[in-house]
């Protein structure tokens, strides 16, 4: 296996969220996982074999409940040990399967373990570890620690469900006790920690549980989860990013304001808009939340760089381009600003006129970057046309992203996102979004995620999905009579629905 085949616990959760969005529910995935473990037991052991299944209170325990049901239905002698009280089962899917298990009074023996004193030696031909799965962080507490000791002391064949309890799935670290499995059945793909997990895995088998390949190819709610930053109760102003938007001109004042409002809707704490004084006053009128920095003149020029520098030095991410125009002085200024951004190592998003101004540079960008061209801007930027179906377009975008050292978000009927290694496709959005300004909102969303600490690739994928889904939500209310502000109003609820698992793909 190559390292790219491994997924972190965050990535696994995101893939499962995307599968649910595509129509394969978590309950279906749990059913498939439990059935796969049961089939592995049936392939190796006779029906007369006693099986003890040790279950926790989360999704891993739910997998164990499914295993118990399938094996009992085949005639195996089954005992289920639940570590904790049924009322504390945390997973809705696990609770469904627990209720089914409780109705199997004659075929399954169930015992609850409330503290370490309840743990006794395990006597069975097969011991199945369905305690925690990918959720382990640090050392185990009681009675989990004592139960792991009992599992390891048993003479039975030990099967770990997804990840041996006590092994951190992301790092492979073990802090104290961990199940030493004879067989680990991991779901969908191996976990990143398995590279270092050593002998605790025993034999490792990767089992398909019906996750569609599209869950890793298409943008979805899971990508919003990956891009979102947890807000602790003690969070302070500024913890969620300072974004600097450089844009606007005498002719175009709305574009940078829409970018700023898109970023605010995403959750950024502070947005500064740097614009020529002829546009800055209009931009400030969009919202009192937008902090404007007024540059002398009617356009961005190298004469303004001195005033810009202090704001660059405090920014967590920068957007260059919305409404800038393409005057020679402006193009020169864009390239000078890019030199400074690269020197400071600030993540940057280049859009519209910013992209066109940057197009003459014939080298890789030297900082984290997102480029957001449509097909004509892509041709200006790369000298290449994008043709064919979305997969063919993906190949072209990936090659150019690798050459430029940036993440490219190619806007279109199907958005294509690549960092030169990975390619993702976004299907949200509708023809009503051809109205001017929706791309400026997208820049704000993607750059907003980046300002909050997200990688360019994850920010671009999540940004494309959220922007399109907000457009779809607005369309359901207004039809194709959309304005960019309609998207901005929908962005917060789209993000919250993604994180709550309420989003479903529109067929």
Secondary structure, DSSP 8 states (H G I E B T S, - for coil): --GGG-B-HHHHHHHHHHHHHHT--HHHHHHHHHHHHHHHHHHHS-TT-EEEEEE-SSHHHHHHHHHHHHHHHHT-EEEEEEES-GGG---HHHHHHHHHHHT-TTTEEEEEE-SGGG------SEEEEES-GGG--SS--TTHHHHHHHHHH--SEEEEESS-TTB-TTT--B-S-----SEEEEESS-BGGGGT-GGGG-EEEEE-----THHHHB--HHHHHHH-----TT--TTTT-EEEEE---SS--HHHHHHHHHHHHHT-SEEEEEEEHHHHHHHHTT-TT-EEEEESSSS--GGGHHHHHHHHHH-SEEEE-TT----HHHHHHHHHHHHHHHHHT-EEEE-HHHHHHHTT--S--SS-EEE---HHHHHHHHS----SSHHHHHHHHHHHHHHHTSEEEE-SSSEEEE-SS-EEEE----GGGGSTTHHHHHHHHHHHHHHTT--HHHHHHHHHHHHHHHHHHHHHHHTT---HHHHHHHHHHHHHHHHTT------
